[in-house]
Amino acid sequence: MDQAFYVYILASKRNGTLYTGLTNNIARRVYEHRIAVVPGFTRKYDVKRLVHVESFTNRFDAAKRERRLKRWNRAWKIELIERDNPDWDDLYTLISP
């Protein structure tokens, strides 16, 4: 059985605080951010809007992409988000069960 892995970017609002993460269950993980179940960065800064997501077929490639995105400067991340999601829509509605 193939396993999918996801690299995602959350935002507090348009041009707000950004968070980059990696998961094998995007709907569950974003839901956890949304309900602030785990203390940390996203709860502290109210970061819960899914604005960018990429899928991978293996954990190695996904982890490599996540590390690369985390090193990107803010302007590059904003450009990436706006390329596919110019209105910064919350993509969670597209993936939630």
A tleap script that builds the chain and sets N, CA, C and O, in Angstrom:
source leaprc.protein.ff14SB
mol = sequence {
  NMET ASP GLN ALA PHE TYR VAL TYR ILE LEU
  ALA SER LYS ARG ASN GLY THR LEU TYR THR
  GLY LEU THR ASN ASN ILE ALA ARG ARG VAL
  TYR GLU HIE ARG ILE ALA VAL VAL PRO GLY
  PHE THR ARG LYS TYR ASP VAL LYS ARG LEU
  VAL HIE VAL GLU SER PHE THR ASN ARG PHE
  ASP ALA ALA LYS ARG GLU ARG ARG LEU LYS
  ARG TRP ASN ARG ALA TRP LYS ILE GLU LEU
  ILE GLU ARG ASP ASN PRO ASP TRP ASP ASP
  LEU TYR THR LEU ILE SER CPRO
}
set mol.1.N position { 0.843 -1.184 0.000 }
set mol.1.CA position { 0.000 0.000 0.000 }
set mol.1.C position { 0.882 1.240 0.000 }
set mol.1.O position { 1.815 1.351 0.796 }
set mol.2.N position { 0.584 2.158 -0.886 }
set mol.2.CA position { 1.350 3.385 -0.963 }
set mol.2.C position { 0.925 4.353 0.129 }
set mol.2.O position { -0.257 4.471 0.451 }
set mol.3.N position { 1.891 5.031 0.681 }
set mol.3.CA position { 1.654 6.028 1.715 }
set mol.3.C position { 1.958 7.396 1.134 }
set mol.3.O position { 2.973 7.569 0.459 }
set mol.4.N position { 1.100 8.363 1.382 }
set mol.4.CA position { 1.338 9.735 0.925 }
set mol.4.C position { 1.864 10.562 2.098 }
set mol.4.O position { 1.500 10.345 3.253 }
set mol.5.N position { 2.716 11.499 1.768 }
set mol.5.CA position { 3.262 12.437 2.741 }
set mol.5.C position { 3.031 13.837 2.210 }
set mol.5.O position { 3.044 14.065 1.001 }
set mol.6.N position { 2.821 14.769 3.120 }
set mol.6.CA position { 2.457 16.126 2.725 }
set mol.6.C position { 3.338 17.148 3.420 }
set mol.6.O position { 3.614 17.048 4.615 }
set mol.7.N position { 3.770 18.123 2.654 }
set mol.7.CA position { 4.437 19.306 3.190 }
set mol.7.C position { 3.426 20.427 3.040 }
set mol.7.O position { 2.830 20.605 1.978 }
set mol.8.N position { 3.240 21.178 4.107 }
set mol.8.CA position { 2.192 22.192 4.088 }
set mol.8.C position { 2.670 23.491 4.721 }
set mol.8.O position { 3.618 23.519 5.506 }
set mol.9.N position { 1.979 24.565 4.353 }
set mol.9.CA position { 2.228 25.870 4.959 }
set mol.9.C position { 0.911 26.372 5.514 }
set mol.9.O position { -0.104 26.393 4.818 }
set mol.10.N position { 0.939 26.778 6.780 }
set mol.10.CA position { -0.197 27.400 7.436 }
set mol.10.C position { 0.105 28.878 7.608 }
set mol.10.O position { 1.267 29.277 7.685 }
set mol.11.N position { -0.939 29.688 7.669 }
set mol.11.CA position { -0.782 31.125 7.905 }
set mol.11.C position { -1.813 31.574 8.937 }
set mol.11.O position { -2.883 30.979 9.062 }
set mol.12.N position { -1.479 32.621 9.666 }
set mol.12.CA position { -2.431 33.185 10.621 }
set mol.12.C position { -3.477 34.026 9.886 }
set mol.12.O position { -4.632 34.105 10.304 }
set mol.13.N position { -3.057 34.645 8.793 }
set mol.13.CA position { -3.921 35.464 7.939 }
set mol.13.C position { -3.110 35.776 6.688 }
set mol.13.O position { -1.955 35.365 6.591 }
set mol.14.N position { -3.681 36.484 5.745 }
set mol.14.CA position { -2.944 36.861 4.545 }
set mol.14.C position { -1.713 37.668 4.955 }
set mol.14.O position { -1.817 38.646 5.695 }
set mol.15.N position { -0.561 37.251 4.470 }
set mol.15.CA position { 0.720 37.887 4.800 }
set mol.15.C position { 1.027 37.876 6.293 }
set mol.15.O position { 1.808 38.696 6.775 }
set mol.16.N position { 0.420 36.956 7.017 }
set mol.16.CA position { 0.646 36.863 8.458 }
set mol.16.C position { 1.777 35.899 8.792 }
set mol.16.O position { 2.650 35.632 7.966 }
set mol.17.N position { 1.745 35.389 10.006 }
set mol.17.CA position { 2.734 34.435 10.476 }
set mol.17.C position { 2.597 33.134 9.699 }
set mol.17.O position { 1.486 32.664 9.453 }
set mol.18.N position { 3.739 32.548 9.309 }
set mol.18.CA position { 3.747 31.315 8.528 }
set mol.18.C position { 4.363 30.169 9.323 }
set mol.18.O position { 5.246 30.367 10.157 }
set mol.19.N position { 3.869 28.963 9.039 }
set mol.19.CA position { 4.400 27.748 9.658 }
set mol.19.C position { 4.475 26.678 8.580 }
set mol.19.O position { 3.525 26.499 7.818 }
set mol.20.N position { 5.587 25.969 8.509 }
set mol.20.CA position { 5.776 24.889 7.547 }
set mol.20.C position { 5.871 23.565 8.299 }
set mol.20.O position { 6.586 23.459 9.296 }
set mol.21.N position { 5.144 22.553 7.814 }
set mol.21.CA position { 5.150 21.261 8.485 }
set mol.21.C position { 5.109 20.095 7.512 }
set mol.21.O position { 4.997 20.270 6.299 }
set mol.22.N position { 5.202 18.901 8.079 }
set mol.22.CA position { 5.212 17.647 7.330 }
set mol.22.C position { 4.312 16.657 8.052 }
set mol.22.O position { 4.337 16.578 9.281 }
set mol.23.N position { 3.512 15.896 7.294 }
set mol.23.CA position { 2.624 14.907 7.896 }
set mol.23.C position { 2.297 13.812 6.896 }
set mol.23.O position { 2.491 13.971 5.691 }
set mol.24.N position { 1.801 12.709 7.412 }
set mol.24.CA position { 1.301 11.654 6.525 }
set mol.24.C position { -0.227 11.638 6.489 }
set mol.24.O position { -0.825 10.818 5.791 }
set mol.25.N position { -0.859 12.542 7.241 }
set mol.25.CA position { -2.318 12.658 7.254 }
set mol.25.C position { -2.670 14.144 7.331 }
set mol.25.O position { -2.806 14.698 8.422 }
set mol.26.N position { -2.814 14.773 6.191 }
set mol.26.CA position { -2.976 16.224 6.136 }
set mol.26.C position { -4.264 16.696 6.813 }
set mol.26.O position { -4.248 17.702 7.522 }
set mol.27.N position { -5.362 15.999 6.610 }
set mol.27.CA position { -6.634 16.431 7.208 }
set mol.27.C position { -6.554 16.395 8.733 }
set mol.27.O position { -6.969 17.340 9.404 }
set mol.28.N position { -6.018 15.297 9.277 }
set mol.28.CA position { -5.898 15.177 10.733 }
set mol.28.C position { -4.969 16.230 11.308 }
set mol.28.O position { -5.282 16.868 12.313 }
set mol.29.N position { -3.815 16.410 10.659 }
set mol.29.CA position { -2.812 17.322 11.213 }
set mol.29.C position { -3.281 18.770 11.183 }
set mol.29.O position { -3.076 19.504 12.150 }
set mol.30.N position { -3.900 19.187 10.100 }
set mol.30.CA position { -4.393 20.568 10.039 }
set mol.30.C position { -5.526 20.757 11.044 }
set mol.30.O position { -5.635 21.813 11.668 }
set mol.31.N position { -6.358 19.745 11.199 }
set mol.31.CA position { -7.419 19.815 12.210 }
set mol.31.C position { -6.811 20.016 13.600 }
set mol.31.O position { -7.310 20.823 14.384 }
set mol.32.N position { -5.740 19.290 13.907 }
set mol.32.CA position { -5.069 19.463 15.199 }
set mol.32.C position { -4.564 20.884 15.381 }
set mol.32.O position { -4.664 21.446 16.471 }
set mol.33.N position { -4.022 21.468 14.316 }
set mol.33.CA position { -3.595 22.872 14.401 }
set mol.33.C position { -4.804 23.774 14.649 }
set mol.33.O position { -4.743 24.693 15.466 }
set mol.34.N position { -5.889 23.508 13.947 }
set mol.34.CA position { -7.084 24.357 14.036 }
set mol.34.C position { -7.698 24.362 15.430 }
set mol.34.O position { -8.174 25.399 15.893 }
set mol.35.N position { -7.691 23.220 16.099 }
set mol.35.CA position { -8.276 23.174 17.444 }
set mol.35.C position { -7.223 23.403 18.532 }
set mol.35.O position { -7.531 23.325 19.721 }
set mol.36.N position { -5.990 23.685 18.127 }
set mol.36.CA position { -4.891 24.022 19.042 }
set mol.36.C position { -4.704 22.946 20.107 }
set mol.36.O position { -4.569 23.251 21.292 }
set mol.37.N position { -4.697 21.683 19.675 }
set mol.37.CA position { -4.586 20.564 20.596 }
set mol.37.C position { -3.182 20.441 21.194 }
set mol.37.O position { -3.032 19.949 22.312 }
set mol.38.N position { -2.166 20.875 20.472 }
set mol.38.CA position { -0.792 20.746 20.943 }
set mol.38.C position { -0.216 22.138 21.223 }
set mol.38.O position { -0.276 23.018 20.364 }
set mol.39.N position { 0.337 22.336 22.414 }
set mol.39.CA position { 0.949 23.631 22.692 }
set mol.39.C position { 2.160 23.843 21.779 }
set mol.39.O position { 2.849 22.887 21.423 }
set mol.40.N position { 2.408 25.067 21.414 }
set mol.40.CA position { 3.560 25.364 20.579 }
set mol.40.C position { 3.333 26.577 19.714 }
set mol.40.O position { 2.465 27.407 19.984 }
set mol.41.N position { 4.124 26.665 18.678 }
set mol.41.CA position { 4.166 27.832 17.802 }
set mol.41.C position { 2.801 28.162 17.204 }
set mol.41.O position { 2.356 29.308 17.272 }
set mol.42.N position { 2.132 27.165 16.618 }
set mol.42.CA position { 0.873 27.471 15.918 }
set mol.42.C position { -0.228 27.902 16.885 }
set mol.42.O position { -1.061 28.740 16.539 }
set mol.43.N position { -0.238 27.347 18.073 }
set mol.43.CA position { -1.227 27.791 19.065 }
set mol.43.C position { -0.897 29.195 19.551 }
set mol.43.O position { -1.781 30.043 19.666 }
set mol.44.N position { 0.371 29.434 19.835 }
set mol.44.CA position { 0.791 30.736 20.356 }
set mol.44.C position { 0.474 31.869 19.381 }
set mol.44.O position { 0.034 32.941 19.795 }
set mol.45.N position { 0.698 31.632 18.090 }
set mol.45.CA position { 0.511 32.685 17.090 }
set mol.45.C position { -0.778 32.529 16.282 }
set mol.45.O position { -0.955 33.214 15.274 }
set mol.46.N position { -1.675 31.644 16.704 }
set mol.46.CA position { -2.977 31.436 16.057 }
set mol.46.C position { -2.841 31.167 14.559 }
set mol.46.O position { -3.524 31.776 13.735 }
set mol.47.N position { -1.947 30.246 14.231 }
set mol.47.CA position { -1.669 29.885 12.842 }
set mol.47.C position { -2.471 28.636 12.509 }
set mol.47.O position { -2.144 27.546 12.980 }
set mol.48.N position { -3.528 28.785 11.694 }
set mol.48.CA position { -4.375 27.629 11.412 }
set mol.48.C position { -4.975 27.602 10.021 }
set mol.48.O position { -5.756 26.698 9.723 }
set mol.49.N position { -4.653 28.537 9.169 }
set mol.49.CA position { -5.192 28.565 7.803 }
set mol.49.C position { -4.244 27.819 6.863 }
set mol.49.O position { -3.094 28.226 6.692 }
set mol.50.N position { -4.716 26.740 6.258 }
set mol.50.CA position { -3.912 25.970 5.302 }
set mol.50.C position { -3.882 26.735 3.981 }
set mol.50.O position { -4.910 26.903 3.325 }
set mol.51.N position { -2.686 27.198 3.599 }
set mol.51.CA position { -2.591 28.016 2.380 }
set mol.51.C position { -1.765 27.366 1.273 }
set mol.51.O position { -1.782 27.831 0.133 }
set mol.52.N position { -1.045 26.298 1.599 }
set mol.52.CA position { -0.235 25.615 0.583 }
set mol.52.C position { -0.016 24.173 1.022 }
set mol.52.O position { 0.226 23.905 2.199 }
set mol.53.N position { -0.103 23.239 0.064 }
set mol.53.CA position { 0.156 21.826 0.373 }
set mol.53.C position { 0.761 21.153 -0.858 }
set mol.53.O position { 0.362 21.419 -1.992 }
set mol.54.N position { 1.726 20.282 -0.607 }
set mol.54.CA position { 2.374 19.493 -1.659 }
set mol.54.C position { 2.372 18.042 -1.200 }
set mol.54.O position { 2.584 17.767 -0.019 }
set mol.55.N position { 2.135 17.110 -2.118 }
set mol.55.CA position { 2.132 15.700 -1.745 }
set mol.55.C position { 3.341 14.981 -2.334 }
set mol.55.O position { 3.859 15.353 -3.387 }
set mol.56.N position { 3.776 13.934 -1.620 }
set mol.56.CA position { 4.942 13.140 -2.001 }
set mol.56.C position { 4.626 11.679 -1.767 }
set mol.56.O position { 3.785 11.338 -0.936 }
set mol.57.N position { 5.306 10.822 -2.505 }
set mol.57.CA position { 5.074 9.384 -2.362 }
set mol.57.C position { 5.997 8.731 -1.341 }
set mol.57.O position { 5.800 7.570 -0.981 }
set mol.58.N position { 7.003 9.467 -0.872 }
set mol.58.CA position { 7.857 8.893 0.168 }
set mol.58.C position { 8.302 9.961 1.157 }
set mol.58.O position { 8.396 11.147 0.839 }
set mol.59.N position { 8.573 9.486 2.371 }
set mol.59.CA position { 8.927 10.388 3.474 }
set mol.59.C position { 10.233 11.135 3.209 }
set mol.59.O position { 10.358 12.304 3.575 }
set mol.60.N position { 11.193 10.486 2.589 }
set mol.60.CA position { 12.486 11.126 2.338 }
set mol.60.C position { 12.329 12.388 1.493 }
set mol.60.O position { 12.857 13.442 1.849 }
set mol.61.N position { 11.608 12.288 0.381 }
set mol.61.CA position { 11.418 13.457 -0.486 }
set mol.61.C position { 10.624 14.553 0.214 }
set mol.61.O position { 10.917 15.738 0.058 }
set mol.62.N position { 9.618 14.152 0.986 }
set mol.62.CA position { 8.816 15.133 1.712 }
set mol.62.C position { 9.662 15.854 2.764 }
set mol.62.O position { 9.568 17.074 2.902 }
set mol.63.N position { 10.480 15.114 3.500 }
set mol.63.CA position { 11.331 15.719 4.528 }
set mol.63.C position { 12.366 16.652 3.896 }
set mol.63.O position { 12.677 17.712 4.438 }
set mol.64.N position { 12.880 16.247 2.765 }
set mol.64.CA position { 13.854 17.089 2.047 }
set mol.64.C position { 13.206 18.412 1.626 }
set mol.64.O position { 13.803 19.478 1.775 }
set mol.65.N position { 11.985 18.335 1.101 }
set mol.65.CA position { 11.270 19.540 0.686 }
set mol.65.C position { 10.931 20.421 1.884 }
set mol.65.O position { 11.061 21.643 1.810 }
set mol.66.N position { 10.495 19.806 2.991 }
set mol.66.CA position { 10.180 20.588 4.184 }
set mol.66.C position { 11.411 21.350 4.677 }
set mol.66.O position { 11.327 22.539 4.986 }
set mol.67.N position { 12.547 20.666 4.748 }
set mol.67.CA position { 13.781 21.341 5.200 }
set mol.67.C position { 14.140 22.496 4.274 }
set mol.67.O position { 14.554 23.561 4.732 }
set mol.68.N position { 13.980 22.285 2.979 }
set mol.68.CA position { 14.287 23.339 2.015 }
set mol.68.C position { 13.359 24.540 2.214 }
set mol.68.O position { 13.819 25.681 2.247 }
set mol.69.N position { 12.059 24.288 2.347 }
set mol.69.CA position { 11.105 25.391 2.542 }
set mol.69.C position { 11.366 26.141 3.842 }
set mol.69.O position { 11.228 27.363 3.895 }
set mol.70.N position { 11.740 25.416 4.881 }
set mol.70.CA position { 12.007 26.078 6.163 }
set mol.70.C position { 13.204 27.033 6.065 }
set mol.70.O position { 13.296 27.995 6.827 }
set mol.71.N position { 14.113 26.767 5.131 }
set mol.71.CA position { 15.270 27.649 4.950 }
set mol.71.C position { 14.963 28.836 4.032 }
set mol.71.O position { 15.721 29.805 3.992 }
set mol.72.N position { 13.858 28.756 3.302 }
set mol.72.CA position { 13.506 29.850 2.389 }
set mol.72.C position { 13.212 31.121 3.171 }
set mol.72.O position { 12.754 31.080 4.312 }
set mol.73.N position { 13.486 32.249 2.528 }
set mol.73.CA position { 13.105 33.505 3.165 }
set mol.73.C position { 11.598 33.722 2.979 }
set mol.73.O position { 10.951 33.079 2.152 }
set mol.74.N position { 11.080 34.625 3.759 }
set mol.74.CA position { 9.638 34.878 3.788 }
set mol.74.C position { 9.076 35.254 2.416 }
set mol.74.O position { 8.007 34.779 2.035 }
set mol.75.N position { 9.781 36.094 1.683 }
set mol.75.CA position { 9.303 36.540 0.365 }
set mol.75.C position { 9.122 35.362 -0.593 }
set mol.75.O position { 8.157 35.327 -1.355 }
set mol.76.N position { 10.036 34.406 -0.558 }
set mol.76.CA position { 9.927 33.236 -1.430 }
set mol.76.C position { 8.705 32.399 -1.056 }
set mol.76.O position { 8.004 31.895 -1.934 }
set mol.77.N position { 8.447 32.248 0.255 }
set mol.77.CA position { 7.287 31.479 0.700 }
set mol.77.C position { 5.990 32.161 0.265 }
set mol.77.O position { 5.056 31.499 -0.188 }
set mol.78.N position { 5.938 33.461 0.402 }
set mol.78.CA position { 4.746 34.203 -0.017 }
set mol.78.C position { 4.536 34.067 -1.519 }
set mol.78.O position { 3.406 33.897 -1.976 }
set mol.79.N position { 5.607 34.140 -2.280 }
set mol.79.CA position { 5.505 33.962 -3.732 }
set mol.79.C position { 4.988 32.557 -4.073 }
set mol.79.O position { 4.168 32.407 -4.979 }
set mol.80.N position { 5.452 31.546 -3.369 }
set mol.80.CA position { 4.994 30.173 -3.586 }
set mol.80.C position { 3.493 30.059 -3.279 }
set mol.80.O position { 2.739 29.477 -4.059 }
set mol.81.N position { 3.077 30.604 -2.169 }
set mol.81.CA position { 1.656 30.559 -1.793 }
set mol.81.C position { 0.807 31.260 -2.845 }
set mol.81.O position { -0.199 30.717 -3.301 }
set mol.82.N position { 1.209 32.457 -3.227 }
set mol.82.CA position { 0.396 33.259 -4.140 }
set mol.82.C position { 0.397 32.736 -5.570 }
set mol.82.O position { -0.483 33.089 -6.355 }
set mol.83.N position { 1.369 31.903 -5.921 }
set mol.83.CA position { 1.385 31.311 -7.256 }
set mol.83.C position { 0.161 30.425 -7.469 }
set mol.83.O position { -0.471 30.481 -8.524 }
set mol.84.N position { -0.174 29.607 -6.470 }
set mol.84.CA position { -1.288 28.674 -6.593 }
set mol.84.C position { -2.528 29.083 -5.798 }
set mol.84.O position { -3.617 28.562 -6.037 }
set mol.85.N position { -2.371 29.996 -4.870 }
set mol.85.CA position { -3.476 30.399 -4.002 }
set mol.85.C position { -3.413 31.917 -3.788 }
set mol.85.O position { -3.153 32.373 -2.675 }
set mol.86.N position { -3.651 32.701 -4.851 }
set mol.86.CA position { -3.451 34.153 -4.773 }
set mol.86.C position { -4.331 34.859 -3.743 }
set mol.86.O position { -3.975 35.939 -3.271 }
set mol.87.N position { -5.461 34.276 -3.391 }
set mol.87.CA position { -6.351 34.905 -2.405 }
set mol.87.C position { -6.140 34.381 -0.986 }
set mol.87.O position { -6.864 34.756 -0.064 }
set mol.88.N position { -5.150 33.518 -0.822 }
set mol.88.CA position { -4.834 32.926 0.482 }
set mol.88.C position { -6.071 32.229 1.068 }
set mol.88.O position { -6.325 32.307 2.270 }
set mol.89.N position { -6.832 31.553 0.207 }
set mol.89.CA position { -7.997 30.810 0.676 }
set mol.89.C position { -7.551 29.704 1.616 }
set mol.89.O position { -6.444 29.180 1.494 }
set mol.90.N position { -8.421 29.353 2.553 }
set mol.90.CA position { -8.142 28.255 3.467 }
set mol.90.C position { -8.439 26.952 2.741 }
set mol.90.O position { -9.601 26.637 2.482 }
set mol.91.N position { -7.404 26.193 2.413 }
set mol.91.CA position { -7.540 24.965 1.645 }
set mol.91.C position { -8.061 23.802 2.476 }
set mol.91.O position { -8.332 22.731 1.932 }
set mol.92.N position { -8.205 23.988 3.767 }
set mol.92.CA position { -8.709 22.926 4.631 }
set mol.92.C position { -10.087 22.466 4.179 }
set mol.92.O position { -10.406 21.282 4.284 }
set mol.93.N position { -10.892 23.365 3.687 }
set mol.93.CA position { -12.234 22.997 3.222 }
set mol.93.C position { -12.183 21.997 2.066 }
set mol.93.O position { -13.141 21.255 1.846 }
set mol.94.N position { -11.084 21.973 1.335 }
set mol.94.CA position { -10.939 21.046 0.212 }
set mol.94.C position { -10.483 19.651 0.643 }
set mol.94.O position { -10.668 18.680 -0.090 }
set mol.95.N position { -9.890 19.556 1.827 }
set mol.95.CA position { -9.332 18.275 2.269 }
set mol.95.C position { -10.033 17.683 3.474 }
set mol.95.O position { -9.813 16.518 3.806 }
set mol.96.N position { -10.873 18.463 4.135 }
set mol.96.CA position { -11.515 17.959 5.352 }
set mol.96.C position { -12.565 16.907 4.999 }
set mol.96.O position { -13.227 16.991 3.965 }
set mol.97.N position { -12.702 15.923 5.876 }
set mol.97.CA position { -13.666 14.833 5.608 }
set mol.97.C position { -15.101 15.298 5.691 }
set mol.97.O position { -16.020 14.504 5.492 }
savepdb mol mol.pdb
quit
